[in-house]
Amino acid sequence: MKLSKFNKSYYRYKIILTFSIVTFLLIIVLSQISYSFIKSLYTTQISENLKNNLVLTFEQIDKIQLDILQSEITTNSTVKYFSDLFNRNYFKKIFSEIFIFDKELKIAVHSNKNYLVGKVESRLLLNEVEINTLKQNQTFITLPFQGNDNNWYLWGFYRLSDNHWLAVKDNVNNFAKLEELSNIFLYFGIFGIIISILLGFWVSKSLTDPIHKLVYFSSEIGKENYSSNIPENLKGELKILSDALVKMRDNIKDNQNEKEKILAQIAHEIRNPLGGIELLANLINESPTNEHKNQEYTTRIIGEINNLKKLITSYLNFSRPTPANFELISINELVNESLEILKYELDKKNITVNYINEYDTINFDRHHFRNILLNLIKNSIESIAQNGEINIYSTCADNKVSIKIEDNGSGIEEKDLPKLFEPFFTTKSNGTGLGLATCKKYCLENKAEISVEIKNKRTTFTIIKNIQ
């Protein structure tokens, strides 16, 4: 399986892009939140300071002079008083401008002597609504704004009376540094994107490289190259996936070996009877007139053909998938049915059968269970020479059904036990080696277990299944 560059790069680019976008958005959002928070905090602080300074300025004004100013009979001494007051060093340090204006936005008195008294201050028009809605002794502070000189300022207004307001223009040049902070956050964002792309490359490489190795490993399995090296240094879920692929490879390899073994066994088993049939056919051909001999030969040919049919049927039954059709069946009924089928063989060898039925139902495929019983009982019969004994038990304990078939026959050698349920393993001269293998296959399909034990010269096969 050949992977294109696009396929190899798809998830890598997707990881990098996703990682970069998420990181970029996080940085931008966090930067904006941080900037907005600092800006709001600073604006609130300077607004409060300006408000306090406005009140302090009002408290410094002589009330008599203020009354004269509000009476609209302004004298030179009153103008001089306010001019001197507004130009004190204290106020000069705090405010860039300070003046009093009336409801028509005309200047009554200004800290800058160049301003004409009675002139309408057009800069106040932008905040006219807020100015007029102020109640006496209330203040209003504007948001920071950038003046024509590119410096940052705040307007502050304090209502003195129905007709007059105190106005101050505060220099807040530190606000420019706050705006610079916005650019710093932007640079951090750009730097963060670069870092996120580099990290994205590293993360994607650390994730996709092992995946590419696993893909290559699986493609080699598909090519039946079972000696391909297993990917190393994998961790977490990728290690689990790698182990699963290795297990799959081993299973496929075992199945392949088993198929080859089956084919070799089939070829061997079929060749022998075919050789006999060929020999008998040649004998008939050589003696066409000898009817007695020819009848004997044809009978033997038919026998060999029947053996071939049985052999092929055994192979087909073992290799054909047979899903279990679960149903509650009677153990007693199927045991008695199996004993009835094998009655002739049992009587021929004078075998005594003892059946102890303590539990009678099991959730199993009826056809499968019947075949298992027939195979196991027949095995016991074949292992007994004469006058033997077969004991069958069906019990239930720990929520498990157990069926035991025990005999006192010739037994099984210890060295043969591990291979007993393998396909084609047999100790009989005329056996196919599929009987016990089929029993195990049927047990697995019915979620049951089968085992064998040799104790005190007795062989016991046990089937165990959980009660569902």
Residue pairs with C-beta under 8 A, 6 or more apart in sequence:
1 215
1 218
1 219
1 222
3 212
3 215
8 208
8 212
11 204
11 207
11 208
11 211
12 201
12 204
12 205
12 208
13 204
15 200
15 203
15 204
15 207
15 208
16 197
16 200
16 201
16 204
17 200
18 200
19 196
19 197
19 199
19 200
19 203
19 204
20 193
20 196
20 197
20 200
22 196
23 192
23 193
23 195
23 196
23 199
24 189
24 192
24 193
24 196
27 188
27 189
27 192
27 193
28 189
31 185
31 186
31 188
31 189
32 185
34 185
35 181
35 182
35 185
38 178
38 181
39 178
42 174
42 175
42 178
43 143
43 144
46 144
46 154
46 170
46 172
46 175
47 141
47 154
50 141
50 154
50 156
50 168
50 170
51 139
51 141
51 156
53 94
53 95
53 156
53 168
53 170
54 139
54 156
54 157
54 158
54 166
54 168
55 139
55 158
57 91
57 98
57 158
57 166
57 168
58 137
58 158
58 160
58 166
60 85
61 82
61 85
62 81
65 78
65 81
65 82
66 160
68 74
68 75
68 78
69 78
69 82
69 100
69 108
69 109
69 164
70 160
70 161
70 163
70 164
74 108
74 109
74 117
78 109
79 109
79 117
82 100
82 109
83 109
83 110
83 111
83 113
85 91
86 98
86 99
86 109
86 110
86 111
87 111
91 98
91 111
92 111
94 168
94 170
95 111
95 168
95 169
95 170
95 171
96 153
96 169
96 170
96 171
97 110
97 111
97 112
97 167
97 168
97 169
98 110
98 111
98 166
98 167
98 168
98 169
99 107
99 108
99 109
99 110
99 111
99 112
99 115
99 121
99 166
99 167
100 107
100 108
100 109
100 160
100 164
100 165
100 166
100 167
101 107
101 108
101 121
101 124
101 164
101 165
101 167
102 108
102 163
102 164
102 165
103 132
103 162
103 163
103 164
104 120
105 120
105 121
105 122
105 124
105 125
105 128
106 118
106 119
106 120
106 121
107 115
107 116
107 117
107 118
107 119
107 120
107 121
108 117
108 164
109 117
110 117
121 167
124 131
124 167
127 140
127 142
127 155
127 157
130 140
130 142
130 157
131 140
131 157
131 165
134 140
134 157
134 159
134 165
135 159
136 159
136 160
136 161
136 162
137 158
137 159
138 158
138 159
139 156
139 157
139 158
139 159
140 156
140 157
141 154
141 155
141 156
141 157
142 154
142 155
142 156
143 154
144 152
144 153
144 154
144 172
144 175
145 152
145 153
145 154
145 155
146 152
146 153
147 153
151 171
151 173
151 176
152 171
152 172
152 173
152 174
152 175
152 176
153 169
153 170
153 171
153 172
154 169
154 170
154 172
155 167
155 168
155 169
155 170
156 167
156 168
156 169
156 170
157 165
157 166
157 167
158 165
158 166
158 167
159 165
159 166
160 166
210 231
210 234
210 238
211 238
213 231
214 231
214 234
214 238
214 241
214 242
214 245
216 228
217 228
217 229
217 230
217 231
217 242
217 245
218 245
220 228
221 228
221 245
221 248
221 249
221 252
224 256
226 249
226 252
226 253
230 242
230 246
231 242
234 241
234 242
258 423
261 423
261 424
262 315
262 319
262 423
262 424
265 424
265 433
266 315
269 311
269 432
270 308
270 311
270 312
273 304
273 305
273 307
273 308
273 311
274 308
276 300
276 304
277 301
277 304
277 305
280 297
280 298
280 300
280 301
280 304
281 297
281 301
283 293
283 297
284 294
284 297
284 298
287 293
287 294
288 294
311 432
314 432
314 434
314 438
315 432
315 434
317 434
317 438
318 423
318 434
318 437
318 438
318 441
322 365
322 367
322 368
322 441
322 442
322 445
323 445
324 364
324 365
324 368
324 442
324 445
324 446
324 447
325 365
325 366
325 367
326 363
326 364
326 365
326 446
327 363
327 364
327 365
327 366
328 361
328 362
328 363
329 361
329 362
329 363
329 364
329 366
329 369
330 360
330 361
331 357
331 359
331 360
331 361
331 362
331 394
331 401
331 403
332 355
332 357
332 360
332 394
334 366
334 369
334 370
334 373
335 355
335 357
335 373
335 392
335 394
336 355
337 370
338 370
338 373
338 374
338 377
339 346
339 353
339 355
339 377
341 374
342 374
342 377
342 378
342 381
345 378
345 381
346 353
346 381
346 390
349 381
349 384
349 385
349 386
349 387
349 388
350 386
350 387
351 381
351 384
351 387
351 388
351 389
351 390
352 388
352 389
352 390
353 389
353 390
353 391
353 392
354 389
354 390
354 391
354 392
355 391
355 392
356 391
356 392
356 393
356 394
357 394
358 393
358 394
358 395
358 396
359 394
359 395
359 396
359 401
360 394
361 401
362 369
362 401
362 403
362 465
363 465
363 467
363 468
364 446
364 448
364 465
365 442
365 445
365 446
368 442
368 445
368 446
369 442
369 446
371 438
371 439
371 442
372 439
372 442
372 443
372 450
372 463
373 405
375 435
375 436
375 438
375 439
376 405
376 439
376 461
377 390
377 392
377 405
378 435
379 435
379 436
379 461
380 388
380 390
380 405
380 407
380 409
380 459
381 390
382 409
382 428
383 407
383 409
383 410
383 411
383 459
384 390
384 407
384 408
384 409
384 410
385 409
385 410
388 407
388 408
388 409
389 407
389 408
390 405
390 406
390 407
391 404
391 405
391 406
391 407
392 403
392 404
392 405
392 406
393 402
393 403
393 404
393 406
394 401
394 402
394 403
395 401
395 402
395 404
396 402
396 467
399 466
399 467
400 464
400 465
400 466
400 467
401 464
401 465
401 466
401 467
402 462
402 463
402 464
403 462
403 463
404 460
404 461
404 462
404 463
405 460
405 461
406 458
406 459
406 460
406 461
407 458
407 459
408 457
408 458
409 459
411 454
411 457
411 458
411 459
412 420
412 427
412 452
412 454
412 459
413 427
414 454
416 425
416 427
417 452
417 454
419 425
420 436
420 452
421 436
421 437
421 439
421 440
421 450
422 433
422 437
423 433
423 434
423 437
424 432
424 433
424 434
424 437
425 433
425 437
426 432
426 433
439 450
440 450
443 449
443 450
443 463
446 465
447 465
447 466
448 463
448 464
448 465
449 463
449 464
449 465
450 461
450 462
450 463
450 464
451 461
451 462
451 464
452 459
452 460
452 461
452 462
453 459
453 460
453 462
454 460
